[in-house]
Amino acid sequence: MPSTQFHPDDSYRDSLSTIGAAGERVWLYPKKPVGRLYRHRKWLSYGFLGLLFAGPWLRIHDLPVLLLNLPARKFIIFGQIFWPQDFFILLLATLTFLVFIIVFTVVYGRVFCGWVCPQTIFLEMVFRRIEYWLEGDAPQQKALDRRALDWDKLWRKTTKHALFLAISFVIANTFLAYIIGSDELVKLITDAPTAHLGGLAALVLFTGVFYAVFARFREQVCTIVCPYGRLQGVLLDKDSLVVAYDYQRGEPREKLRKSQTRTAGDCIDCHQCVQVCPTGIDIRNGATQLECTNCTACIDACDAIMDMINKPQGLIRHASVNGIAEGTKFRLTGRVKALSGVLAFLLVVLTGLLVSRANVAATVLRTPGQLFQKTTHGTITNLYNISVINKTNQPYPITLRLLEPARGTISLISTNQLALPAQGIAEGVFFAELPRTALHHTNQKIRIGLFSRGKLIAETSTKFLGPVQ
């Protein structure tokens, strides 16, 4: 009978499969995956690649779908412009996204890494597929690397790395477009190199980084660098869905031999799950392993073997540690429900902030060093500086009116109205004038309305300084 207890040797946790005993790099040759899940993952990856490369060129209201311009401190997300004044909204959105990642990971494990992460998609669905095309499957790649340099090896390696470099250059251009925008990228490409030395240097740097990652560093990004991979040990629990080996069915392992009555478990120790793993682990070691990205390649490999030996599929499958140990189905734990409640609350608050967010925001400050002034007809004036920011892609002519107190006027200096450009900032200086009878405090609050074509589009407030009552 298959064993109900499984006590693997935990010594595998003391080392990485990509690092040898002397600290040298161990190059992995994962076998080309095939199967139902791989086909689904392949088409999903192609869809994400299409969106990724099309992203900088897609427009909503003539604005990019996504622009993260850190140098200019301007962010465009789904056609909405966010400036430093909206930092609290971006901070809350980031917090909401992090809580979503936590909830998703607690429930579904590290499936994001294997199915959606750009690092995995580019490595497994682009660069490694080029490698399989030019150099063959894992055994052929090993033989090619061990072989002395000849013409066949030279042209294959040269072609592979030339394609790697070209694709890295395309990725670098796309990555840069998400930072500076597609219009600026076109200028960078079409103008003389001397006109954009900084952009050219960034493009060369990004190309080199992407080439180094996908040609050499590869899976070590997931096992050594990626913070999300490191956090999974904290986020996951025994009820999280992970790619797991069913030791209740599989143990004890035994090679399959003809004409022999089998009394061992369903695992025939064929090592197909190990050979196909892109990070070089043995999923049968049990529990959650740091290097596992839940790519499901081992599931496809094991299912194919189970079909060949007339055993049911699912020896390796999506399951929780408790589910395999106790034979129970997946259930939502109190931890998941609590985190889901926090996520729902953050989503409600974030939605409220986005709905109430004004397209135009103004900042008004009293001019430094200026006191109030008394006019000859008995009114009091204060001098102010105003800065107005436009968060939309259309210009506004701006006039200022005093909303509170109702008795009073605002006079812009040297102009009748501010010309607020699209995605721009307008600045001006104005006098606020109040009758003495409208002042009830020496430091009184006033509200100022910003009107465009007769419509109130924003308002702000400041303090009005007056004489002692």
C-alpha positions as CSV (number, residue, x, y, z in Angstrom):
1,M,0.0,0.0,0.0
2,P,1.2,3.6,-0.7
3,S,2.7,5.3,2.4
4,T,0.6,7.8,4.3
5,Q,3.7,9.4,5.8
6,F,6.3,11.3,3.8
7,H,9.6,12.4,5.3
8,P,11.8,13.7,2.5
9,D,15.5,14.6,3.1
10,D,15.4,18.3,3.8
11,S,19.1,18.7,2.8
12,Y,17.9,20.1,-0.5
13,R,16.9,23.3,1.3
14,D,20.6,24.0,2.1
15,S,21.6,24.7,-1.5
16,L,20.3,26.0,-4.9
17,S,20.1,23.8,-7.9
18,T,21.8,26.5,-10.0
19,I,24.9,26.8,-7.7
20,G,27.5,24.0,-7.3
21,A,29.3,23.0,-4.2
22,A,32.3,25.2,-5.0
23,G,30.0,28.2,-5.7
24,E,30.1,27.9,-9.5
25,R,27.1,28.4,-11.7
26,V,25.3,25.2,-12.7
27,W,23.7,25.8,-16.1
28,L,20.2,24.4,-16.4
29,Y,19.0,22.6,-19.5
30,P,15.2,22.2,-18.9
31,K,13.5,19.8,-21.3
32,K,11.0,21.5,-23.7
33,P,7.6,21.3,-22.0
34,V,4.5,19.9,-23.8
35,G,0.9,19.4,-22.6
36,R,-2.5,20.9,-22.0
37,L,-1.4,23.4,-19.3
38,Y,1.6,24.5,-21.4
39,R,-0.6,25.2,-24.4
40,H,-2.9,27.4,-22.2
41,R,0.1,29.1,-20.7
42,K,1.6,29.7,-24.2
43,W,-1.5,31.4,-25.6
44,L,-2.0,33.5,-22.4
45,S,1.7,34.6,-22.7
46,Y,1.3,35.6,-26.3
47,G,-1.7,37.7,-25.3
48,F,0.2,39.4,-22.6
49,L,3.2,40.0,-24.9
50,G,0.8,41.6,-27.4
51,L,-0.6,43.9,-24.7
52,L,2.9,44.7,-23.4
53,F,4.3,45.8,-26.7
54,A,1.1,47.6,-27.8
55,G,0.7,49.4,-24.4
56,P,2.8,52.5,-25.1
57,W,0.8,53.1,-28.3
58,L,-2.7,52.6,-27.0
59,R,-4.6,55.7,-26.2
60,I,-7.6,56.6,-24.0
61,H,-8.8,60.2,-24.6
62,D,-5.6,60.9,-26.5
63,L,-3.5,59.8,-23.5
64,P,-1.4,56.7,-23.1
65,V,-2.9,53.7,-21.3
66,L,0.2,53.6,-19.0
67,L,3.0,56.1,-18.5
68,L,5.3,56.1,-15.5
69,N,7.4,59.2,-16.1
70,L,9.5,59.3,-12.9
71,P,11.8,62.2,-14.0
72,A,8.8,64.5,-14.7
73,R,6.8,63.0,-11.7
74,K,3.9,62.4,-14.0
75,F,1.9,59.2,-14.1
76,I,-0.8,58.2,-16.6
77,I,-2.9,55.2,-15.7
78,F,-5.8,54.1,-17.9
79,G,-5.9,57.6,-19.5
80,Q,-5.9,59.5,-16.1
81,I,-3.1,61.8,-15.3
82,F,-1.7,61.7,-11.8
83,W,0.7,64.4,-10.5
84,P,2.6,64.8,-7.2
85,Q,-0.6,66.4,-5.8
86,D,-2.3,63.0,-6.3
87,F,0.5,61.1,-4.4
88,F,-1.9,60.0,-1.7
89,I,-4.1,58.3,-4.3
90,L,-1.2,56.5,-5.9
91,L,0.0,55.5,-2.4
92,L,-3.4,54.1,-1.6
93,A,-3.6,52.4,-5.0
94,T,-0.1,50.8,-4.4
95,L,-1.3,49.6,-0.9
96,T,-4.4,48.1,-2.5
97,F,-2.4,46.3,-5.1
98,L,-0.1,44.9,-2.5
99,V,-3.0,43.6,-0.4
100,F,-4.5,42.1,-3.6
101,I,-1.1,40.3,-4.3
102,I,-1.1,39.0,-0.7
103,V,-4.7,37.7,-0.9
104,F,-4.0,36.2,-4.4
105,T,-0.8,34.5,-3.1
106,V,-2.4,33.2,0.1
107,V,-5.1,31.6,-2.0
108,Y,-3.4,30.6,-5.3
109,G,0.2,30.4,-4.4
110,R,2.9,31.7,-6.8
111,V,0.9,31.2,-9.9
112,F,1.5,34.8,-11.0
113,C,5.2,34.0,-11.4
114,G,4.7,31.0,-13.7
115,W,1.9,32.4,-15.8
116,V,1.9,36.2,-15.8
117,C,5.3,37.5,-14.7
118,P,7.1,39.3,-17.7
119,Q,10.4,37.7,-16.6
120,T,8.9,34.2,-17.0
121,I,7.0,35.0,-20.2
122,F,10.0,36.4,-22.0
123,L,12.4,33.7,-20.8
124,E,10.1,30.7,-21.4
125,M,8.0,31.8,-24.3
126,V,10.6,33.8,-26.3
127,F,14.2,33.2,-25.5
128,R,14.1,29.5,-24.6
129,R,11.8,28.8,-27.6
130,I,14.5,30.4,-29.8
131,E,17.0,28.1,-28.1
132,Y,14.9,25.0,-28.7
133,W,14.5,26.1,-32.4
134,L,18.2,26.6,-33.0
135,E,19.9,24.1,-30.7
136,G,17.3,21.4,-30.1
137,D,15.9,20.0,-26.8
138,A,17.9,19.6,-23.6
139,P,20.1,16.7,-24.7
140,Q,21.0,18.4,-27.9
141,Q,21.8,21.6,-26.1
142,K,24.1,19.8,-23.7
143,A,25.9,18.0,-26.5
144,L,26.3,21.3,-28.4
145,D,27.9,23.1,-25.5
146,R,30.3,20.3,-24.8
147,R,31.4,20.0,-28.4
148,A,34.5,21.7,-29.7
149,L,33.9,24.9,-31.7
150,D,33.1,24.2,-35.4
151,W,31.1,25.9,-38.1
152,D,27.8,24.3,-37.0
153,K,28.2,25.4,-33.4
154,L,29.5,28.9,-34.4
155,W,26.5,29.8,-36.6
156,R,24.0,28.4,-34.2
157,K,25.4,30.3,-31.2
158,T,26.0,33.5,-33.2
159,T,22.5,33.5,-34.6
160,K,21.0,32.8,-31.2
161,H,22.8,35.6,-29.4
162,A,22.2,38.0,-32.3
163,L,18.4,37.3,-32.0
164,F,18.7,37.6,-28.2
165,L,20.3,41.0,-28.6
166,A,17.8,42.2,-31.1
167,I,14.9,41.2,-29.0
168,S,16.5,42.8,-25.9
169,F,16.7,46.0,-27.9
170,V,13.0,45.9,-28.8
171,I,12.2,45.2,-25.1
172,A,14.4,48.1,-24.0
173,N,12.6,50.5,-26.5
174,T,9.2,49.3,-25.1
175,F,10.4,49.7,-21.5
176,L,11.6,53.2,-22.2
177,A,8.3,54.1,-24.0
178,Y,6.5,53.4,-20.7
179,I,8.8,55.9,-19.0
180,I,9.1,58.8,-21.5
181,G,6.1,58.1,-23.7
182,S,5.8,56.8,-27.3
183,D,6.1,60.3,-28.8
184,E,9.4,61.0,-27.1
185,L,10.6,57.5,-28.1
186,V,9.9,58.3,-31.8
187,K,11.9,61.5,-31.5
188,L,14.7,59.5,-29.8
189,I,14.8,57.1,-32.7
190,T,14.4,59.5,-35.6
191,D,16.4,62.5,-34.4
192,A,20.2,62.6,-34.6
193,P,21.9,60.7,-31.7
194,T,23.6,63.8,-30.5
195,A,20.3,65.4,-29.8
196,H,19.3,62.7,-27.2
197,L,22.5,61.5,-25.6
198,G,20.8,60.8,-22.3
199,G,18.0,58.8,-23.9
200,L,20.5,56.9,-26.1
201,A,22.6,56.0,-23.1
202,A,19.4,54.7,-21.3
203,L,18.5,52.6,-24.3
204,V,21.9,51.0,-24.5
205,L,21.9,50.4,-20.7
206,F,18.4,48.8,-20.8
207,T,19.4,46.6,-23.8
208,G,22.5,45.4,-22.0
209,V,20.6,44.6,-18.8
210,F,17.8,42.7,-20.6
211,Y,20.3,40.7,-22.7
212,A,22.3,39.8,-19.6
213,V,19.2,38.7,-17.7
214,F,17.7,36.5,-20.5
215,A,20.9,35.2,-22.0
216,R,22.9,34.5,-18.8
217,F,21.2,35.3,-15.5
218,R,17.9,33.7,-16.3
219,E,16.1,31.7,-13.6
220,Q,18.4,33.2,-10.9
221,V,16.2,36.4,-11.1
222,C,13.4,34.3,-9.6
223,T,15.5,32.4,-7.1
224,I,17.9,35.1,-5.9
225,V,16.8,38.6,-6.9
226,C,13.0,38.7,-6.9
227,P,11.6,39.9,-3.6
228,Y,8.2,38.3,-4.3
229,G,9.8,34.9,-4.5
230,R,11.4,35.5,-1.1
231,L,8.1,36.7,0.4
232,Q,6.2,33.6,-0.6
233,G,7.5,31.7,2.4
234,V,5.7,34.3,4.6
235,L,2.6,34.7,2.5
236,L,1.8,31.0,1.9
237,D,0.3,28.7,4.4
238,K,-0.7,25.0,4.4
239,D,-4.1,25.8,2.8
240,S,-2.7,27.8,-0.1
241,L,-3.0,26.2,-3.6
242,V,0.4,25.3,-4.9
243,V,1.9,22.9,-7.4
244,A,2.3,19.8,-5.2
245,Y,3.3,16.2,-5.4
246,D,0.7,13.8,-3.9
247,Y,2.9,11.6,-1.8
248,Q,-0.1,9.7,-0.5
249,R,-0.4,8.2,-4.0
250,G,3.1,8.3,-5.1
251,E,5.1,6.8,-2.2
252,P,7.1,4.7,-2.0
253,R,8.6,5.2,-5.4
254,E,9.7,2.4,-7.6
255,K,10.9,2.0,-11.2
256,L,8.3,0.4,-13.5
257,R,9.3,-3.1,-14.6
258,K,7.5,-5.4,-17.0
259,S,5.9,-8.6,-15.8
260,Q,6.1,-7.6,-12.2
261,T,3.2,-7.1,-9.8
262,R,3.5,-3.5,-8.5
263,T,3.0,-2.9,-4.8
264,A,4.7,0.5,-4.6
265,G,3.1,3.9,-5.2
266,D,2.2,5.5,-8.5
267,C,5.5,7.4,-8.9
268,I,7.8,5.4,-11.1
269,D,10.8,7.6,-10.4
270,C,11.2,8.6,-14.1
271,H,12.5,12.1,-13.2
272,Q,10.5,13.7,-16.0
273,C,9.2,16.3,-13.6
274,V,12.7,17.2,-12.7
275,Q,14.0,17.3,-16.2
276,V,11.3,19.7,-17.4
277,C,11.6,22.1,-14.4
278,P,12.9,25.6,-15.5
279,T,14.5,26.2,-12.0
280,G,16.0,22.7,-11.6
281,I,14.1,21.5,-8.5
282,D,12.5,18.2,-7.7
283,I,8.8,18.9,-6.9
284,R,8.7,15.5,-5.1
285,N,10.8,16.9,-2.2
286,G,7.5,18.1,-0.8
287,A,6.1,21.3,0.9
288,T,6.7,24.7,-0.7
289,Q,10.0,25.2,-2.3
290,L,11.5,28.7,-2.8
291,E,12.5,28.0,-6.4
292,C,9.1,26.8,-7.6
293,T,7.3,29.3,-9.8
294,N,4.1,27.2,-10.2
295,C,4.7,27.1,-14.0
296,T,2.9,23.7,-14.1
297,A,5.4,22.2,-16.5
298,C,5.9,19.2,-14.1
299,I,2.1,18.6,-14.0
300,D,2.1,18.2,-17.8
301,A,5.1,15.9,-17.7
302,C,3.7,13.7,-14.9
303,D,0.2,13.5,-16.5
304,A,1.8,12.3,-19.7
305,I,3.6,9.5,-17.8
306,M,0.5,8.5,-15.9
307,D,-1.4,8.2,-19.2
308,M,1.4,5.9,-20.5
309,I,1.2,3.6,-17.6
310,N,-2.6,3.6,-17.3
311,K,-2.7,5.5,-14.0
312,P,-5.0,8.5,-13.2
313,Q,-3.6,11.9,-13.8
314,G,-3.0,14.3,-10.9
315,L,-0.1,12.7,-9.1
316,I,1.4,16.3,-9.4
317,R,-1.4,18.9,-9.4
318,H,-2.7,22.1,-7.9
319,A,-3.4,21.3,-4.2
320,S,-2.7,22.5,-0.7
321,V,-0.4,20.9,1.7
322,N,-3.3,20.2,4.1
323,G,-5.4,19.0,1.2
324,I,-2.9,16.3,0.3
325,A,-2.2,15.3,3.9
326,E,-5.8,15.1,4.9
327,G,-7.5,14.3,1.6
328,T,-9.7,17.4,1.9
329,K,-10.8,20.0,-0.7
330,F,-9.8,23.6,-0.8
331,R,-11.5,25.9,1.6
332,L,-11.4,29.6,2.5
333,T,-9.7,30.2,5.8
334,G,-10.3,32.9,8.3
335,R,-7.0,34.6,7.2
336,V,-8.2,34.8,3.6
337,K,-11.6,36.2,4.7
338,A,-10.0,38.9,6.9
339,L,-7.6,39.9,4.1
340,S,-10.4,40.0,1.6
341,G,-12.3,42.3,3.9
342,V,-9.3,44.7,4.1
343,L,-9.0,44.6,0.3
344,A,-12.7,45.4,-0.1
345,F,-12.4,48.3,2.2
346,L,-9.4,49.7,0.4
347,L,-11.1,49.3,-2.9
348,V,-14.1,51.3,-1.7
349,V,-11.9,54.1,-0.4
350,L,-9.8,54.1,-3.6
351,T,-12.9,54.2,-5.8
352,G,-14.3,57.1,-3.7
353,L,-11.1,59.1,-4.1
354,L,-10.9,58.5,-7.9
355,V,-14.6,59.5,-8.4
356,S,-14.2,62.7,-6.3
357,R,-10.8,63.6,-7.8
358,A,-10.9,67.0,-9.5
359,N,-9.4,67.4,-13.0
360,V,-8.0,70.8,-12.1
361,A,-6.2,71.5,-8.8
362,A,-5.0,74.9,-7.5
363,T,-2.6,76.0,-4.8
364,V,-2.9,79.5,-3.4
365,L,-0.3,81.1,-1.1
366,R,0.1,84.6,0.2
367,T,3.0,86.3,-1.4
368,P,6.0,86.1,1.1
369,G,6.9,89.3,2.8
370,Q,3.6,91.1,1.9
371,L,1.2,92.4,4.6
372,F,-2.3,93.5,4.0
373,Q,-2.9,96.9,2.5
374,K,-5.7,99.4,3.1
375,T,-7.2,101.2,0.1
376,T,-8.6,104.7,0.0
377,H,-12.2,103.5,-0.3
378,G,-12.0,101.5,3.0
379,T,-11.2,97.9,1.7
380,I,-8.4,95.5,2.6
381,T,-6.3,93.7,0.0
382,N,-3.9,90.8,0.2
383,L,-1.5,89.7,-2.6
384,Y,-1.4,86.0,-3.5
385,N,0.4,83.6,-5.9
386,I,-1.6,80.9,-7.6
387,S,-0.5,77.7,-9.3
388,V,-3.1,75.7,-11.2
389,I,-2.4,72.2,-12.6
390,N,-4.4,70.6,-15.4
391,K,-4.8,66.8,-15.0
392,T,-6.6,66.4,-18.4
393,N,-5.6,66.5,-22.0
394,Q,-7.7,69.7,-22.8
395,P,-6.8,73.3,-22.2
396,Y,-8.9,75.6,-19.9
397,P,-9.3,79.4,-19.8
398,I,-9.4,80.1,-16.0
399,T,-11.1,83.1,-14.3
400,L,-11.1,83.5,-10.5
401,R,-14.0,84.5,-8.3
402,L,-14.4,84.9,-4.6
403,L,-16.9,82.3,-3.2
404,E,-16.7,83.1,0.5
405,P,-17.3,85.7,1.7
406,A,-19.6,86.8,-1.0
407,R,-18.7,90.4,-0.7
408,G,-15.3,90.8,-2.3
409,T,-13.4,90.7,-5.6
410,I,-10.3,89.1,-7.1
411,S,-8.1,90.9,-9.6
412,L,-5.5,89.1,-11.6
413,I,-2.4,91.1,-12.3
414,S,-1.5,91.8,-15.9
415,T,-4.2,89.5,-17.3
416,N,-8.0,88.9,-17.1
417,Q,-7.7,85.1,-17.0
418,L,-5.2,82.3,-16.8
419,A,-4.5,80.2,-19.9
420,L,-4.2,76.6,-18.5
421,P,-2.6,74.3,-21.1
422,A,-3.4,70.6,-21.5
423,Q,-1.3,68.5,-19.0
424,G,0.3,71.7,-17.9
425,I,0.6,74.3,-15.2
426,A,-0.4,77.9,-15.1
427,E,0.8,80.4,-12.6
428,G,-0.3,83.9,-11.7
429,V,-0.5,86.7,-9.1
430,F,-3.7,88.3,-7.9
431,F,-5.2,90.7,-5.4
432,A,-8.1,89.6,-3.1
433,E,-10.1,92.6,-1.9
434,L,-12.6,92.6,0.9
435,P,-14.6,95.3,2.6
436,R,-13.7,96.0,6.2
437,T,-17.2,94.9,7.3
438,A,-16.6,91.4,5.8
439,L,-13.6,90.7,8.1
440,H,-14.4,89.0,11.4
441,H,-11.0,87.8,12.3
442,T,-7.4,88.9,11.7
443,N,-6.7,85.6,9.9
444,Q,-9.9,84.7,8.1
445,K,-10.5,81.8,5.7
446,I,-11.6,82.6,2.2
447,R,-12.8,80.3,-0.6
448,I,-11.8,80.9,-4.2
449,G,-13.6,79.4,-7.2
450,L,-11.9,78.5,-10.5
451,F,-14.3,79.0,-13.5
452,S,-13.9,78.0,-17.1
453,R,-16.4,79.2,-19.7
454,G,-18.8,80.1,-16.8
455,K,-18.6,76.7,-15.1
456,L,-17.1,76.1,-11.7
457,I,-14.4,73.4,-12.3
458,A,-12.4,73.6,-9.0
459,E,-12.1,75.5,-5.8
460,T,-9.5,76.2,-3.1
461,S,-9.1,78.1,0.1
462,T,-6.5,80.2,1.8
463,K,-6.2,82.7,4.7
464,F,-6.9,86.4,4.4
465,L,-4.9,88.7,6.7
466,G,-6.6,91.8,8.1
467,P,-6.2,94.5,10.8
468,V,-6.8,93.8,14.4
469,Q,-10.5,94.1,15.2
